[in-house]
Amino acid sequence: MVIGVVAVATNGLVLYALLASKQHRKHVLIVNQNALDLFGSFFLAVIYSLNLCNVYLTGSTGYWLCVLFLSESLLLCKIASYNYIAIGGIVVLLVTIK
């Protein structure tokens, strides 16, 4: 959980620095990667803080908490997004080499 909180703070700081210095238009891939990592780290902190708490999973609210957060499906979406970004980076690299 500590890693998620620290990652949220550092990614937020980097995004703020890029936006404040008006460099976000020049480094679009870095901004996208950082934003994805910010949201992934946020959900990492939320998931593990919910795992530390004794949350009763009853009713429809408990069902959706279990499906979205406690099953860690959001972290799997983050991993899949990293794969798409890596493929996009390789394509950009290959296009610029030619």
N, C-alpha and C positions, 0 to 999 in steps of 0.2 A: 504494500500500500504506500509505503514511503517513496518507493521508486516512482510510482504513478503520480504522486503529488509533486515531487521534484521535477519530473518530466513535464508536467502541465505548466509549472512555473517557468521553466527554461524555454519551452517551446512558445509560450505566450510572450516571453521577453524577446525572443528572436523575431517572431512575427511583428511585434510592435516596432522593433528596430527597423525592420524592412519597410514597414508602412510609413513610419515617421521620416525615414530618409528618402522616401520616394523611389526605392530600388525594387519595389515589388513588380514593376512592369518589366524590368530587365531580367529578373531571376524568377520567372514564373514556375519553373519546375521545383525550385527550392521552396517557394511559398506553398505550393500544393503539397509537397512532401511534409513540410513542417505543419501545415494545417491538419493533414491526415494524422500525423503523429500526435498532435495536440488533442484531437478528439479521441484517438485510441488510448492515449494515456489517461484522459479524463475517465473514460469508461473502465479502464483497468483499475483506477482508484475506487470508482463506484462499486465495481464488482467485488473487489476484495474487502471493501468496508462492509458491504452487505453480507459477505461470508463471515466476517468477524462478529457481526451482530446476530442476535438470536431472533430472526425474523420468522413469524408464523405465516405459512403459505396456505391460507384458506381463502376460498371464494375466488372470484374472477381476478381480483388484485393480486392475490398470491400466485395464481396461475401465470399471469403476465410477468410478474417479477421473476418467476422461475424460468419462463421461456426466454425472456430477453436478457436478464442479468446473470442469474445463477447458472445457466447452462453455458455461459461464456461464448455464446454464438457471435456476439459483437466483436470479440477478439479474433475469431476466425475470419470475419469480414475484413478486419484490418490487415491480416496476413494476406488475404486474397488481393486486397488493394495494393499492397507492396509489390506483388507479382506483376500487376498491370503497370505500375509505375516503372518497374525495372525493364519490362518489355518495351514500354514507350521510350525510355532512355536509350536503349540499345538501337531502336529504330532511328531516333534522332541522330545518334552517333554515326550510324551507317550512312544516313542520307548526307550528313555533312562531310564525310570522308570522300564520297564520290564526287 
